[in-house]
Amino acid sequence: MIEKREPQQTLANEIDLRKSREYSIKDGFFYALMTGFGTSFITPFALRLGATISDIGLLQTLPQLLSGLLQLSYAKITTLFKSRKEIVVKLVSIQALMWIGLILVSLYAKNSAINWLIAIYSIYVISEALANPAWTSWMGDLVPEKHRSEYFGKRNEITGFGAFIALIIAGWLLGFFEDLFSGLAAFTILFSIAFVARMVSIYYLTKKIEPRTEITVKENSFAHFLIHLRETNFGRLVIYQSVLTFAVFVSAPYFAVHMLENLGFDYFTFALIISSSQITLFLTMVYWGHEIQRIGNKTTLYASSLVIGLVPIWWILFKNPLYLFIIELFTGIGWAGHRIASLNMILKNTPQEEKTRLVAYYNFFQGITIFAGSMVGAVLAGFFHDNPTILGTGLMGVFLVSGVLRLLSVILFLPRIQDTESTPIKSKSLLVKLVTIYPMRSAMAEIQFGIKHSINTAKKISKIK
C-alpha cells in the first residue's frame, strides 16, 4: 500500500525547510499559550463546577482512553486525507472549536455541566492525539537527524517560556476576575484567549511545507507488532514509556486537587507552583540538547526519569508553597530531559516508511496506560480515605504508590532499551550534578544571555530613534 503525501507540487528546497522549521517554533509558542491559558486550568474549572475526585479522574483519563483506542484505526482515518499536513491542520482545527464549546459551558453551566465538560474535553484531546502521529512523521522530514537535539531543544525552550508566561498571567487573571465577577466569567476569559492562541498556532501550521514523499508502508498488523514488541528497540521503548506513564498518572491528575482542595491554595499560588516547572523546562532544554550529544539519549532518559520518579515523594514531605515551588523547578528539569530524549529515540528507532503507523501504536499504549493509571489512582484515593495510614488519608498514599512505581519502572524496564551511542554515568555524584547543579548553571547562563540580548536590542533601537 502507498501512503499518499502530495502537499507540494515541487520538491522542497533548503530555504523552504528552514522557513518551515521557523514556523514550527512559532506554532509551538502559540500552542503553549493555549496550554497555559486553557488546558492547565481544565481541572480547576471542573472543581469550580463541583466535580468530585472521581469526576476529575474520568475527565483526565476517558479522553486518553478513547484517543488511544482510535489510534488502532489510524490507517483508515488517514485515507480520508491527502497528506500529513492536511491531517494535522484539520484535526487541530476541530480541537480549536472545542474552546468555543467550553466557553459555552462556562456561560451556561447547568446540572449537566460536568458531563458536557467531559464530552467536549474528550473531543479536544482526541483531535490532538490523532494529529500527533502525522505531526511527528512530518517533523521527522523537516528536521534532519543530526540537528534534532539542538532544534527541538530550542523549540521546547521557546514553547516552555510561552507556557510559563501564560500560566502566570492566567493565574493572576483568574484570581482578579473571580473577585470582580461572580460565577465562571474568569474561565470564559481564559478559554477565549486559549481559542485565539490556537487559531494563531494553526495559521503557522498552514505556512509549513510538507516535503514530497511517497513511501511504501508495510502491511504489518497491530497483532504482529504486539507479538514482536519485546524483540525491537522501539518495542522496548514503548514498554518502558507505557509502564512509566501508568505510574505517573496514578498521581498526576490529582496534584491540582491536592493544591486547591486539600492545601487551600488560591488560583495565583496554584499557577505559580505549576508554572515553576515550565521555568526550568524551557531554560534547560538547550542544556539537555547538548548533553544528549555528549552522553546519549538513553543515559539522558535514565537521569531525567529518576528525577520524575521522586516527584510524588517530595509532595508527601512538603506542603509549604515555597518548597513546592522549588520541587517543581526540579520537576521541570526532569521532564525537559525526558521529553527531548524520548522524542529523539522515537524518531531514531522508527523507519521513515513506518513512522506514522508506529507512532500511532505508541500513542495507543500511552492512552491506555494514562486511563488505567488515573483510574487506579482514583480507587487508591478512595481506599486510603477509608483506611488511613501513617501518611494520613486520601492522596498521600496515592503519591507514595506512584513514586514507588515510577522508580521501579526506571530500574526494571529502562535497562532493556539499547543505545550504543549512550555513555554510562560513572558515579552517583556525577548523576546528581547532571540533574541539579549543571542544568541550574545552564539555566542561569540562559537568563544572563537573555538579559544581555535584551539590553543590546534596546540600545540598537534607541540609536535608530
VOPAGU-2260 file (C-alpha; in pm, 1 decimal, decimal comma):
REM VOPAGU-2260
SITE   aa  ch    i         X         Y         Z
SITE  MET   A    0       0,0       0,0       0,0
SITE  ILE   A    1     120,3     353,8     -76,1
SITE  GLU   A    2      99,5     626,4     183,5
SITE  LYS   A    3      -6,1     935,1      -9,8
SITE  ARG   A    4     177,9    1254,9      69,3
SITE  GLU   A    5     135,6    1513,9    -203,3
SITE  PRO   A    6     101,1    1856,1     -41,7
SITE  GLN   A    7     362,9    2019,8    -263,8
SITE  GLN   A    8     398,3    2013,9    -641,3
SITE  THR   A    9     772,4    2083,3    -626,1
SITE  LEU   A   10    1047,4    1927,3    -423,7
SITE  ALA   A   11    1123,0    2113,2    -103,3
SITE  ASN   A   12    1447,5    2309,8    -106,5
SITE  GLU   A   13    1658,3    2401,0     194,8
SITE  ILE   A   14    1515,9    2754,3     219,7
SITE  ASP   A   15    1160,6    2619,3     238,4
SITE  LEU   A   16    1266,6    2366,0     501,0
SITE  ARG   A   17    1438,9    2632,8     712,5
SITE  LYS   A   18    1132,9    2858,4     697,3
SITE  SER   A   19     907,6    2566,5     791,2
SITE  ARG   A   20    1121,0    2490,6    1095,9
SITE  GLU   A   21    1090,2    2856,4    1199,3
SITE  TYR   A   22     712,5    2843,4    1150,3
SITE  SER   A   23     703,3    2529,7    1364,2
SITE  ILE   A   24     866,9    2717,9    1651,2
SITE  LYS   A   25     606,0    2995,3    1621,7
SITE  ASP   A   26     329,4    2737,1    1603,1
SITE  GLY   A   27     468,0    2573,4    1918,4
SITE  PHE   A   28     483,8    2906,6    2101,9
SITE  PHE   A   29     116,6    2985,0    2044,2
SITE  TYR   A   30      23,1    2625,1    2118,9
SITE  ALA   A   31     199,4    2673,2    2453,7
SITE  LEU   A   32      -3,6    2989,2    2515,6
SITE  MET   A   33    -318,6    2786,8    2456,7
SITE  THR   A   34    -198,6    2526,5    2704,8
SITE  GLY   A   35    -104,9    2786,7    2965,6
SITE  PHE   A   36    -426,9    2986,5    2941,9
SITE  GLY   A   37    -660,0    2695,0    2882,1
SITE  THR   A   38    -558,0    2331,0    2920,6
SITE  SER   A   39    -376,9    2384,2    3251,5
SITE  PHE   A   40    -698,0    2519,2    3404,8
SITE  ILE   A   41    -938,3    2244,6    3297,6
SITE  THR   A   42    -914,0    2073,1    3638,3
SITE  PRO   A   43    -969,0    2397,5    3837,4
SITE  PHE   A   44   -1265,7    2468,0    3606,2
SITE  ALA   A   45   -1409,0    2123,6    3680,6
SITE  LEU   A   46   -1363,1    2176,0    4054,8
SITE  ARG   A   47   -1537,6    2513,8    4022,8
SITE  LEU   A   48   -1828,3    2331,7    3859,2
SITE  GLY   A   49   -1845,8    2098,4    4159,7
SITE  ALA   A   50   -1657,9    1794,9    4026,0
SITE  THR   A   51   -1567,6    1510,0    4263,2
SITE  ILE   A   52   -1229,9    1332,2    4260,0
SITE  SER   A   53   -1391,7    1053,6    4054,2
SITE  ASP   A   54   -1511,3    1315,5    3804,9
SITE  ILE   A   55   -1156,9    1453,3    3782,7
SITE  GLY   A   56   -1020,0    1106,0    3720,5
SITE  LEU   A   57   -1273,8    1048,9    3442,9
SITE  LEU   A   58   -1211,1    1393,3    3293,2
SITE  GLN   A   59    -836,5    1334,4    3270,7
SITE  THR   A   60    -849,6     971,5    3155,9
SITE  LEU   A   61   -1155,9     897,7    2941,2
SITE  PRO   A   62   -1028,2    1122,6    2659,3
SITE  GLN   A   63    -692,3     945,0    2673,7
SITE  LEU   A   64    -856,4     602,7    2661,0
SITE  LEU   A   65   -1073,7     692,0    2361,3
SITE  SER   A   66    -787,5     856,2    2172,7
SITE  GLY   A   67    -567,9     554,0    2243,7
SITE  LEU   A   68    -826,8     312,2    2107,7
SITE  LEU   A   69    -879,3     523,5    1797,5
SITE  GLN   A   70    -507,0     504,7    1722,7
SITE  LEU   A   71    -565,8     144,0    1611,1
SITE  SER   A   72    -786,4     277,1    1332,5
SITE  TYR   A   73    -534,2     539,9    1235,1
SITE  ALA   A   74    -456,5     384,9     895,1
SITE  LYS   A   75    -824,4     401,7     798,0
SITE  ILE   A   76    -857,5     757,6     928,2
SITE  THR   A   77    -563,6     874,0     717,2
SITE  THR   A   78    -736,5     757,2     397,5
SITE  LEU   A   79    -975,6    1049,7     444,0
SITE  PHE   A   80    -688,9    1295,5     391,3
SITE  LYS   A   81    -439,9    1366,6     113,8
SITE  SER   A   82    -137,8    1449,4     328,0
SITE  ARG   A   83       1,7    1461,4     678,7
SITE  LYS   A   84     -29,5    1839,4     674,3
SITE  GLU   A   85    -399,7    1814,8     599,9
SITE  ILE   A   86    -445,7    1561,7     878,8
SITE  VAL   A   87    -277,9    1789,3    1132,4
SITE  VAL   A   88    -441,9    2116,8    1028,1
SITE  LYS   A   89    -798,5    1980,4    1008,6
SITE  LEU   A   90    -780,7    1784,5    1333,7
SITE  VAL   A   91    -632,4    2067,1    1539,7
SITE  SER   A   92    -895,2    2298,4    1387,6
SITE  ILE   A   93   -1156,2    2070,0    1544,6
SITE  GLN   A   94    -960,7    2098,1    1867,9
SITE  ALA   A   95    -972,6    2478,3    1845,2
SITE  LEU   A   96   -1352,1    2473,0    1806,9
SITE  MET   A   97   -1382,1    2284,1    2135,0
SITE  TRP   A   98   -1275,9    2602,1    2315,9
SITE  ILE   A   99   -1599,5    2758,3    2194,8
SITE  GLY   A  100   -1784,4    2465,0    2349,0
SITE  LEU   A  101   -1602,7    2513,2    2680,0
SITE  ILE   A  102   -1681,3    2884,9    2669,8
SITE  LEU   A  103   -2049,5    2798,8    2633,3
SITE  VAL   A  104   -2026,1    2560,5    2930,9
SITE  SER   A  105   -1875,4    2841,2    3139,5
SITE  LEU   A  106   -2154,1    3078,5    3035,4
SITE  TYR   A  107   -2448,8    2842,3    3070,0
SITE  ALA   A  108   -2342,3    2598,5    3340,4
SITE  LYS   A  109   -2628,7    2366,8    3440,6
SITE  ASN   A  110   -2657,0    2048,7    3643,8
SITE  SER   A  111   -2516,0    1853,0    3349,6
SITE  ALA   A  112   -2215,0    2085,9    3310,6
SITE  ILE   A  113   -1965,1    1819,6    3423,0
SITE  ASN   A  114   -2093,1    1574,7    3161,7
SITE  TRP   A  115   -2067,3    1839,4    2890,2
SITE  LEU   A  116   -1717,6    1929,4    3008,2
SITE  ILE   A  117   -1601,6    1566,6    2987,6
SITE  ALA   A  118   -1759,3    1521,1    2642,5
SITE  ILE   A  119   -1612,3    1840,1    2494,1
SITE  TYR   A  120   -1271,8    1790,5    2651,8
SITE  SER   A  121   -1267,3    1433,5    2517,8
SITE  ILE   A  122   -1307,7    1562,0    2161,1
SITE  TYR   A  123   -1038,9    1822,5    2234,9
SITE  VAL   A  124    -786,8    1557,2    2344,6
SITE  ILE   A  125    -880,9    1303,7    2075,7
SITE  SER   A  126    -833,7    1560,1    1796,9
SITE  GLU   A  127    -480,7    1642,1    1908,4
SITE  ALA   A  128    -391,8    1277,8    1974,2
SITE  LEU   A  129    -497,7    1172,7    1624,2
SITE  ALA   A  130    -296,2    1457,5    1473,8
SITE  ASN   A  131      17,3    1361,0    1669,2
SITE  PRO   A  132     147,0    1066,8    1458,8
SITE  ALA   A  133     120,9    1269,8    1138,0
SITE  TRP   A  134     285,1    1570,7    1306,1
SITE  THR   A  135     572,0    1356,1    1437,2
SITE  SER   A  136     632,9    1199,8    1095,8
SITE  TRP   A  137     606,3    1542,4     930,2
SITE  MET   A  138     862,8    1694,0    1167,6
SITE  GLY   A  139    1088,8    1393,7    1109,6
SITE  ASP   A  140    1107,5    1501,1     745,1
SITE  LEU   A  141    1159,2    1868,7     823,7
SITE  VAL   A  142    1440,0    1825,8    1079,9
SITE  PRO   A  143    1749,2    1619,4     984,7
SITE  GLU   A  144    1853,2    1364,2    1246,9
SITE  LYS   A  145    2186,9    1531,7    1322,1
SITE  HIS   A  146    2011,7    1859,8    1410,1
SITE  ARG   A  147    1716,6    1720,3    1609,4
SITE  SER   A  148    1860,4    1753,9    1961,0
SITE  GLU   A  149    1960,1    2114,8    1901,6
SITE  TYR   A  150    1642,3    2210,0    1713,6
SITE  PHE   A  151    1391,2    2050,5    1949,8
SITE  GLY   A  152    1589,2    2181,8    2245,9
SITE  LYS   A  153    1549,7    2534,2    2109,6
SITE  ARG   A  154    1183,6    2479,2    2013,4
SITE  ASN   A  155    1091,5    2333,8    2351,3
SITE  GLU   A  156    1277,5    2615,0    2527,2
SITE  ILE   A  157    1065,5    2874,7    2347,1
SITE  THR   A  158     738,4    2686,5    2393,9
SITE  GLY   A  159     817,9    2634,7    2762,0
SITE  PHE   A  160     871,7    3007,8    2801,3
SITE  GLY   A  161     533,6    3071,8    2638,9
SITE  ALA   A  162     360,9    2826,1    2870,9
SITE  PHE   A  163     527,7    2982,3    3175,2
SITE  ILE   A  164     422,3    3336,6    3084,4
SITE  ALA   A  165      69,1    3221,1    3004,9
SITE  LEU   A  166      33,7    3033,5    3335,4
SITE  ILE   A  167     146,3    3330,2    3543,2
SITE  ILE   A  168     -84,2    3574,8    3364,3
SITE  ALA   A  169    -372,9    3327,0    3364,7
SITE  GLY   A  170    -341,2    3262,6    3738,3
SITE  TRP   A  171    -346,0    3633,7    3809,9
SITE  LEU   A  172    -638,3    3695,0    3572,7
SITE  LEU   A  173    -836,2    3410,2    3725,0
SITE  GLY   A  174    -799,4    3549,0    4074,8
SITE  PHE   A  175    -864,5    3906,7    3961,4
SITE  PHE   A  176   -1179,0    3835,0    3761,0
SITE  GLU   A  177   -1316,0    3590,0    4017,0
SITE  ASP   A  178   -1314,8    3877,9    4266,4
SITE  LEU   A  179   -1456,5    4119,2    4008,9
SITE  PHE   A  180   -1728,8    3898,7    3863,3
SITE  SER   A  181   -1945,2    3625,3    4003,6
SITE  GLY   A  182   -1976,4    3278,6    3852,8
SITE  LEU   A  183   -1746,0    3142,4    3586,2
SITE  ALA   A  184   -1670,7    3459,1    3389,1
SITE  ALA   A  185   -1298,6    3432,5    3467,3
SITE  PHE   A  186   -1279,2    3095,0    3293,5
SITE  THR   A  187   -1471,2    3236,2    2996,6
SITE  ILE   A  188   -1196,4    3494,8    2950,6
SITE  LEU   A  189    -914,5    3239,6    2981,0
SITE  PHE   A  190   -1075,8    2998,8    2735,9
SITE  SER   A  191   -1133,1    3282,2    2486,9
SITE  ILE   A  192    -761,6    3366,4    2496,0
SITE  ALA   A  193    -679,0    2997,4    2453,0
SITE  PHE   A  194    -903,0    2981,3    2143,9
SITE  VAL   A  195    -731,7    3280,7    1982,6
SITE  ALA   A  196    -386,2    3136,9    2060,1
SITE  ARG   A  197    -477,8    2805,4    1896,6
SITE  MET   A  198    -603,8    2981,7    1584,1
SITE  VAL   A  199    -272,8    3167,8    1551,3
SITE  SER   A  200     -93,4    2835,9    1600,4
SITE  ILE   A  201    -297,9    2684,8    1316,4
SITE  TYR   A  202    -205,1    2977,0    1091,7
SITE  TYR   A  203     165,2    2893,8    1131,8
SITE  LEU   A  204      95,1    2524,7    1074,0
SITE  THR   A  205     -56,7    2612,4     735,8
SITE  LYS   A  206     260,3    2805,3     644,1
SITE  LYS   A  207     482,2    2498,2     678,6
SITE  ILE   A  208     557,8    2284,5     375,4
SITE  GLU   A  209     546,5    1908,3     364,0
SITE  PRO   A  210     837,0    1758,4     169,6
SITE  ARG   A  211     710,6    1541,3    -116,1
SITE  THR   A  212     747,3    1175,2     -20,4
SITE  GLU   A  213     583,6     859,5    -148,5
SITE  ILE   A  214     665,1     574,2      80,9
SITE  THR   A  215     564,9     210,1      72,2
SITE  VAL   A  216     405,9     112,1     401,5
SITE  LYS   A  217     445,1    -247,1     516,4
SITE  GLU   A  218     121,9    -430,6     579,8
SITE  ASN   A  219     206,5    -534,9     935,0
SITE  SER   A  220     -90,7    -564,4    1169,2
SITE  PHE   A  221    -114,5    -445,0    1527,2
SITE  ALA   A  222    -115,0    -811,5    1634,6
SITE  HIS   A  223     218,4    -856,2    1455,0
SITE  PHE   A  224     353,2    -550,3    1636,6
SITE  LEU   A  225     241,5    -692,8    1974,4
SITE  ILE   A  226     395,2   -1033,9    1909,6
SITE  HIS   A  227     734,9    -880,4    1832,0
SITE  LEU   A  228     709,1    -598,7    2087,2
SITE  ARG   A  229     997,6    -718,2    2304,0
SITE  GLU   A  230    1219,1    -801,9    2006,4
SITE  THR   A  231    1269,6    -449,4    1874,1
SITE  ASN   A  232    1428,4    -149,9    2038,2
SITE  PHE   A  233    1123,7      61,5    1961,8
SITE  GLY   A  234     903,7    -204,1    2122,2
SITE  ARG   A  235    1115,1    -199,6    2438,2
SITE  LEU   A  236    1090,2     179,8    2440,1
SITE  VAL   A  237     711,0     150,4    2412,4
SITE  ILE   A  238     703,2     -90,3    2708,6
SITE  TYR   A  239     917,7     135,4    2925,3
SITE  GLN   A  240     726,9     452,8    2839,0
SITE  SER   A  241     393,7     277,6    2896,5
SITE  VAL   A  242     490,6     146,4    3239,4
SITE  LEU   A  243     631,7     486,2    3339,7
SITE  THR   A  244     321,9     666,6    3209,8
SITE  PHE   A  245      97,6     433,8    3412,0
SITE  ALA   A  246     299,3     510,4    3725,1
SITE  VAL   A  247     299,0     885,9    3656,9
SITE  PHE   A  248     -75,6     904,5    3604,9
SITE  VAL   A  249    -156,1     719,6    3923,6
SITE  SER   A  250     -93,8    1060,4    4081,8
SITE  ALA   A  251     -67,6    1319,8    3801,2
SITE  PRO   A  252    -438,0    1418,5    3772,6
SITE  TYR   A  253    -463,0    1477,4    4146,3
SITE  PHE   A  254    -188,1    1729,2    4222,0
SITE  ALA   A  255    -423,6    2012,7    4124,5
SITE  VAL   A  256    -694,8    1868,2    4350,3
SITE  HIS   A  257    -443,2    1843,5    4634,7
SITE  MET   A  258    -337,6    2207,6    4595,9
SITE  LEU   A  259    -683,0    2360,4    4555,2
SITE  GLU   A  260    -888,0    2134,4    4783,6
SITE  ASN   A  261    -652,3    1993,0    5048,7
SITE  LEU   A  262    -394,0    2270,5    5081,8
SITE  GLY   A  263    -639,0    2552,6    5007,0
SITE  PHE   A  264    -414,8    2745,0    4765,8
SITE  ASP   A  265    -565,5    3033,3    4570,1
SITE  TYR   A  266    -551,6    3032,4    4189,7
SITE  PHE   A  267    -244,7    3255,6    4169,1
SITE  THR   A  268     -43,9    3036,5    4408,6
SITE  PHE   A  269    -160,6    2731,5    4213,5
SITE  ALA   A  270     -45,6    2893,3    3886,7
SITE  LEU   A  271     292,6    2991,9    4036,5
SITE  ILE   A  272     364,6    2637,1    4150,8
SITE  ILE   A  273     268,4    2460,5    3827,7
SITE  SER   A  274     444,5    2727,7    3621,3
SITE  SER   A  275     771,9    2682,8    3809,6
SITE  SER   A  276     830,2    2356,0    3624,3
SITE  GLN   A  277     787,0    2549,2    3299,3
SITE  ILE   A  278    1069,0    2783,7    3405,1
SITE  THR   A  279    1328,7    2507,1    3418,1
SITE  LEU   A  280    1159,9    2320,5    3133,5
SITE  PHE   A  281    1234,3    2597,8    2887,2
SITE  LEU   A  282    1562,6    2710,3    3047,2
SITE  THR   A  283    1722,1    2362,9    3041,4
SITE  MET   A  284    1608,8    2235,6    2701,4
SITE  VAL   A  285    1927,0    2362,1    2535,2
SITE  TYR   A  286    2131,7    2206,7    2817,5
SITE  TRP   A  287    1972,8    1865,6    2763,0
SITE  GLY   A  288    2017,6    1900,6    2386,9
SITE  HIS   A  289    2392,1    1938,2    2439,7
SITE  GLU   A  290    2401,5    1658,7    2699,8
SITE  ILE   A  291    2229,8    1417,3    2461,1
SITE  GLN   A  292    2505,3    1479,0    2208,6
SITE  ARG   A  293    2762,0    1408,9    2482,6
SITE  ILE   A  294    2611,2    1118,6    2683,2
SITE  GLY   A  295    2336,4     988,8    2450,7
SITE  ASN   A  296    1959,1     954,7    2462,1
SITE  LYS   A  297    1932,4     653,2    2693,5
SITE  THR   A  298    2157,6     798,4    2962,4
SITE  THR   A  299    1964,7    1125,6    2946,7
SITE  LEU   A  300    1638,8     933,0    2972,5
SITE  TYR   A  301    1772,4     745,0    3276,5
SITE  ALA   A  302    1889,0    1055,7    3463,6
SITE  SER   A  303    1574,4    1257,2    3391,6
SITE  SER   A  304    1342,0     965,3    3473,6
SITE  LEU   A  305    1494,2     932,3    3820,5
SITE  VAL   A  306    1401,5    1295,6    3886,5
SITE  ILE   A  307    1046,6    1227,2    3766,7
SITE  GLY   A  308    1028,3     922,5    3991,9
SITE  LEU   A  309    1099,3    1121,2    4307,4
SITE  VAL   A  310     841,1    1393,6    4242,5
SITE  PRO   A  311     542,6    1239,4    4431,6
SITE  ILE   A  312     765,8    1157,5    4729,7
SITE  TRP   A  313     859,9    1524,7    4770,7
SITE  TRP   A  314     490,4    1618,4    4758,0
SITE  ILE   A  315     429,1    1390,8    5057,5
SITE  LEU   A  316     705,2    1554,2    5261,9
SITE  PHE   A  317     635,1    1921,8    5188,0
SITE  LYS   A  318     321,1    2136,1    5192,1
SITE  ASN   A  319     467,0    2487,1    5203,0
SITE  PRO   A  320     411,0    2670,3    4869,7
SITE  LEU   A  321     774,4    2786,6    4857,8
SITE  TYR   A  322     909,1    2432,7    4895,5
SITE  LEU   A  323     661,5    2301,0    4637,6
SITE  PHE   A  324     772,8    2576,7    4400,4
SITE  ILE   A  325    1134,9    2459,9    4436,6
SITE  ILE   A  326    1032,8    2096,2    4391,9
SITE  GLU   A  327     855,8    2182,4    4068,5
SITE  LEU   A  328    1167,5    2361,2    3943,8
SITE  PHE   A  329    1349,2    2027,2    3954,4
SITE  THR   A  330    1043,3    1852,5    3812,1
SITE  GLY   A  331    1079,9    2074,2    3505,6
SITE  ILE   A  332    1445,3    1972,1    3471,3
SITE  GLY   A  333    1342,4    1606,3    3472,8
SITE  TRP   A  334    1063,1    1643,8    3219,1
SITE  ALA   A  335    1280,9    1857,8    2990,7
SITE  GLY   A  336    1539,4    1582,1    2959,5
SITE  HIS   A  337    1277,2    1310,6    2931,5
SITE  ARG   A  338    1079,8    1493,4    2663,2
SITE  ILE   A  339    1368,6    1560,5    2427,5
SITE  ALA   A  340    1536,5    1220,1    2478,4
SITE  SER   A  341    1217,4    1018,7    2429,7
SITE  LEU   A  342    1122,5    1211,3    2114,2
SITE  ASN   A  343    1471,5    1156,5    1973,2
SITE  MET   A  344    1451,4     784,0    2046,3
SITE  ILE   A  345    1108,1     753,9    1884,3
SITE  LEU   A  346    1230,1     926,8    1568,5
SITE  LYS   A  347    1555,1     729,2    1566,7
SITE  ASN   A  348    1400,9     384,6    1621,0
SITE  THR   A  349    1114,0     409,0    1371,2
SITE  PRO   A  350    1184,0     360,8     998,6
SITE  GLN   A  351    1062,2     656,0     793,4
SITE  GLU   A  352     826,4     436,4     591,4
SITE  GLU   A  353     658,0     312,9     910,4
SITE  LYS   A  354     692,1     615,9    1135,3
SITE  THR   A  355     330,2     733,7    1125,4
SITE  ARG   A  356     190,5     386,7    1196,4
SITE  LEU   A  357     437,3     308,7    1475,5
SITE  VAL   A  358     380,6     643,8    1645,7
SITE  ALA   A  359       7,0     567,9    1636,9
SITE  TYR   A  360      75,0     236,9    1812,9
SITE  TYR   A  361     292,0     418,4    2066,8
SITE  ASN   A  362       8,8     664,2    2133,6
SITE  PHE   A  363    -234,3     374,2    2175,2
SITE  PHE   A  364     -30,4     239,9    2465,6
SITE  GLN   A  365       4,1     589,2    2610,5
SITE  GLY   A  366    -371,4     642,0    2606,2
SITE  ILE   A  367    -446,5     304,3    2767,3
SITE  THR   A  368    -187,4     345,0    3042,3
SITE  ILE   A  369    -293,1     703,2    3118,7
SITE  PHE   A  370    -650,7     583,7    3166,0
SITE  ALA   A  371    -550,1     280,0    3370,7
SITE  GLY   A  372    -309,6     475,4    3592,4
SITE  SER   A  373    -557,9     750,5    3667,4
SITE  MET   A  374    -836,7     505,9    3746,0
SITE  VAL   A  375    -606,9     313,2    3980,3
SITE  GLY   A  376    -520,5     646,3    4143,2
SITE  ALA   A  377    -888,7     726,2    4197,1
SITE  VAL   A  378    -951,0     382,3    4350,9
SITE  LEU   A  379    -646,3     418,6    4575,3
SITE  ALA   A  380    -760,1     765,7    4685,8
SITE  GLY   A  381   -1092,8     617,7    4799,7
SITE  PHE   A  382    -918,0     327,1    4969,5
SITE  PHE   A  383    -671,7     544,1    5161,3
SITE  HIS   A  384    -952,2     783,7    5255,2
SITE  ASP   A  385   -1139,2     498,2    5424,4
SITE  ASN   A  386    -823,4     330,4    5558,0
SITE  PRO   A  387    -584,3     598,3    5688,2
SITE  THR   A  388    -212,0     524,1    5703,6
SITE  ILE   A  389      73,9     695,7    5886,1
SITE  LEU   A  390      83,5     934,3    5590,2
SITE  GLY   A  391    -272,8    1042,9    5656,2
SITE  THR   A  392    -576,0     991,6    5434,6
SITE  GLY   A  393    -652,1    1015,1    5064,8
SITE  LEU   A  394    -392,4    1141,9    4822,4
SITE  MET   A  395     -76,5    1095,5    5030,5
SITE  GLY   A  396     -99,5     718,4    4987,0
SITE  VAL   A  397    -161,1     769,7    4614,5
SITE  PHE   A  398     153,0     980,9    4584,5
SITE  LEU   A  399     359,6     714,3    4763,5
SITE  VAL   A  400     238,8     434,1    4536,1
SITE  SER   A  401     301,2     648,2    4228,3
SITE  GLY   A  402     656,7     732,4    4336,6
SITE  VAL   A  403     747,2     369,9    4406,7
SITE  LEU   A  404     604,7     254,6    4072,5
SITE  ARG   A  405     790,2     529,9    3882,9
SITE  LEU   A  406    1124,5     429,9    4031,0
SITE  LEU   A  407    1059,9      59,3    3971,4
SITE  SER   A  408     982,6     127,0    3605,7
SITE  VAL   A  409    1319,5     301,5    3566,2
SITE  ILE   A  410    1509,4      22,8    3742,1
SITE  LEU   A  411    1334,6    -272,1    3574,2
SITE  PHE   A  412    1244,4    -160,2    3221,9
SITE  LEU   A  413    1476,2     118,7    3108,2
SITE  PRO   A  414    1793,5    -101,1    3105,7
SITE  ARG   A  415    1633,9    -322,0    2836,3
SITE  ILE   A  416    1648,9     -39,6    2580,5
SITE  GLN   A  417    1960,8     -48,9    2364,1
SITE  ASP   A  418    2150,3     263,4    2264,8
SITE  THR   A  419    2510,5     215,0    2156,2
SITE  GLU   A  420    2568,3     591,5    2142,5
SITE  SER   A  421    2498,1     641,5    2513,8
SITE  THR   A  422    2773,7     671,2    2772,3
SITE  PRO   A  423    2702,8     523,5    3120,1
SITE  ILE   A  424    2718,1     759,7    3419,1
SITE  LYS   A  425    3033,5     667,7    3611,5
SITE  SER   A  426    2941,5     788,0    3961,5
SITE  LYS   A  427    2643,1     882,5    4176,9
SITE  SER   A  428    2787,6    1227,8    4239,1
SITE  LEU   A  429    2805,0    1290,1    3863,9
SITE  LEU   A  430    2444,4    1174,6    3831,0
SITE  VAL   A  431    2333,2    1419,6    4099,7
SITE  LYS   A  432    2525,0    1703,9    3935,7
SITE  LEU   A  433    2380,2    1610,2    3596,4
SITE  VAL   A  434    2023,4    1676,1    3715,8
SITE  THR   A  435    2087,0    1958,8    3966,5
SITE  ILE   A  436    2399,2    2177,0    3950,3
SITE  TYR   A  437    2474,2    2155,1    3577,7
SITE  PRO   A  438    2121,2    2230,8    3449,3
SITE  MET   A  439    2075,5    2512,8    3700,9
SITE  ARG   A  440    2410,5    2660,3    3595,4
SITE  SER   A  441    2295,5    2634,5    3232,3
SITE  ALA   A  442    1963,4    2797,8    3323,7
SITE  MET   A  443    2144,8    3091,3    3484,8
SITE  ALA   A  444    2358,6    3126,7    3172,5
SITE  GLU   A  445    2042,4    3131,9    2959,5
SITE  ILE   A  446    1895,5    3405,5    3180,5
SITE  GLN   A  447    2214,8    3613,2    3160,2
SITE  PHE   A  448    2223,5    3571,0    2782,8
SITE  GLY   A  449    1858,8    3677,5    2759,8
SITE  ILE   A  450    1922,0    3990,2    2968,7
SITE  LYS   A  451    2229,6    4088,5    2765,0
SITE  HIS   A  452    2042,5    4027,6    2440,2
SITE  SER   A  453    1752,8    4244,9    2559,8
SITE  ILE   A  454    1987,5    4526,4    2664,4
SITE  ASN   A  455    2174,0    4515,2    2332,9
SITE  THR   A  456    1846,6    4517,1    2140,5
SITE  ALA   A  457    1720,8    4814,4    2341,7
SITE  LYS   A  458    2045,0    5003,4    2270,1
SITE  LYS   A  459    2013,3    4937,9    1896,1
SITE  ILE   A  460    1652,6    5060,5    1897,5
SITE  SER   A  461    1748,5    5376,9    2088,2
SITE  LYS   A  462    2024,5    5452,4    1835,1
SITE  ILE   A  463    1778,1    5415,3    1547,8
SITE  LYS   A  464    1543,3    5662,1    1713,2
